[in-house]
Amino acid sequence: MTPSPRSFDYDLARVLLVDADPASRITLKTVLEAGGYWVDSAASAAEAVGKLDEGEYELVLSDMQMESPKAGLQVLAHAKIMNYKPATALITTYQNHRPLDAASRNSMLIKPEDIPGLLSKVATLISERATRRMERELRLAGV
């Protein structure tokens, strides 16, 4: 079991990274942790769904193709039904990726080889999620 980020004196934004390729997963995890994020990782859609059900993440980054061509989209679809509403994005190392279909158009596509761009997009997604969450809580409080 992965240690809880709550054991730290400060809270880091939690990211779930889903990628079947071990080298990509380790590299991206290292980059995100160096960028100041607490990163949990999964090697398959099934493992990711289990982690989504067990924990709470601010962002879910998933490779599109893992054990099946649309496994990443299945992970993001599951993330979107979670009560805590994490931000979601697809990551891809494919140079000539196929156009996104209707199910994935709302997800941001991130190319991890652009490290500054990756960290910038991750920060933007987490910030936008925090803003949406605060607005929702204010609406529910009647403010």
C-alpha positions in Angstrom: 0.0 0.0 0.0 1.3 3.4 -0.9 1.8 5.8 2.1 -0.8 8.6 2.5 0.3 12.1 1.5 -1.4 13.2 4.6 1.6 12.0 6.6 3.5 15.0 5.3 3.4 18.4 7.2 1.9 19.9 4.0 -0.6 18.7 1.4 0.6 18.0 -2.1 -1.8 17.8 -5.0 -2.4 14.1 -5.7 -2.0 12.8 -9.2 -2.9 9.3 -10.4 -0.6 8.4 -13.3 -1.7 5.5 -15.5 0.7 4.0 -18.0 1.4 0.4 -19.0 5.0 1.2 -20.0 7.2 1.0 -16.9 9.9 3.3 -18.3 7.3 6.0 -19.2 5.5 5.6 -15.9 8.7 5.9 -13.8 10.0 8.9 -15.9 6.7 10.8 -15.7 6.3 10.0 -12.0 9.8 11.4 -11.3 9.1 14.5 -13.3 5.8 15.1 -11.6 7.2 14.5 -8.1 10.1 17.0 -8.9 7.4 19.4 -9.9 5.9 19.2 -6.5 3.1 16.7 -6.9 2.3 13.5 -4.9 2.1 10.8 -7.5 0.4 7.4 -7.3 0.7 5.2 -10.4 -1.1 2.3 -12.0 0.0 0.0 -14.8 -3.5 -0.9 -16.1 -7.0 0.4 -16.4 -8.2 -2.1 -13.8 -5.5 -1.1 -11.3 -6.4 2.6 -11.9 -10.1 2.1 -11.3 -9.3 0.4 -8.0 -7.1 3.3 -6.9 -9.8 5.8 -8.0 -12.3 3.9 -5.8 -9.9 3.8 -2.8 -8.4 7.3 -2.8 -9.0 10.8 -3.9 -7.0 12.5 -6.6 -6.9 16.1 -8.0 -5.8 14.9 -11.4 -5.8 11.6 -13.4 -3.3 11.3 -16.2 -3.8 8.3 -18.3 -2.1 6.9 -21.4 -4.7 6.1 -24.0 -3.5 2.7 -25.1 -2.7 0.1 -22.5 -4.2 -3.4 -22.4 -6.8 -2.3 -25.0 -6.9 0.6 -27.5 -9.3 2.6 -25.4 -8.3 1.6 -21.9 -7.2 5.2 -21.1 -10.6 6.5 -22.1 -12.2 3.9 -19.7 -10.0 5.2 -16.9 -11.0 8.8 -17.5 -14.7 7.9 -17.8 -14.5 6.2 -14.4 -12.7 9.2 -13.0 -15.5 11.5 -14.2 -18.2 9.6 -12.2 -16.3 9.9 -8.9 -17.9 12.2 -6.4 -14.7 14.1 -5.9 -14.5 15.0 -9.6 -10.7 14.9 -10.4 -9.4 16.7 -13.4 -8.5 14.4 -16.3 -6.1 14.3 -19.2 -4.7 11.8 -21.7 -1.0 11.5 -22.1 0.5 10.2 -25.3 4.0 9.7 -26.7 2.6 8.8 -30.2 3.8 11.4 -32.8 0.8 10.7 -35.1 -2.0 10.1 -32.8 -5.5 9.6 -34.2 -8.0 12.4 -33.9 -9.9 12.3 -30.7 -13.5 10.9 -30.8 -16.4 12.5 -29.1 -15.8 10.6 -25.9 -12.3 12.0 -25.5 -12.6 15.5 -26.9 -13.2 17.0 -23.5 -9.9 15.5 -22.2 -6.7 17.4 -22.7 -4.0 15.6 -24.7 -0.6 16.0 -23.1 2.7 15.1 -24.8 5.1 14.2 -22.0 8.3 14.9 -24.0 7.6 18.7 -23.4 8.4 18.7 -19.7 7.8 22.4 -19.1 4.5 22.2 -21.1 3.5 19.1 -19.1 4.1 20.7 -15.8 2.3 23.9 -16.9 -0.8 21.9 -18.1 -0.8 19.8 -14.9 -0.8 23.0 -12.8 -3.6 24.5 -15.0 -5.8 21.4 -14.7 -5.4 21.2 -10.9 -6.0 24.9 -10.5 -9.1 24.8 -12.7 -10.4 21.8 -10.7 -9.9 23.7 -7.4 -11.8 26.7 -8.8 -14.7 24.5 -9.9 -14.8 22.8 -6.6 -14.8 26.0 -4.6 -17.5 27.5 -6.8 -19.7 24.3 -6.3 -19.2 24.5 -2.5 -20.1 28.2 -2.4 -23.3 27.5 -4.5 -24.2 24.7 -2.1 -23.6 27.0 0.9 -25.9 29.6 -0.7 -23.2 32.2 -1.0 
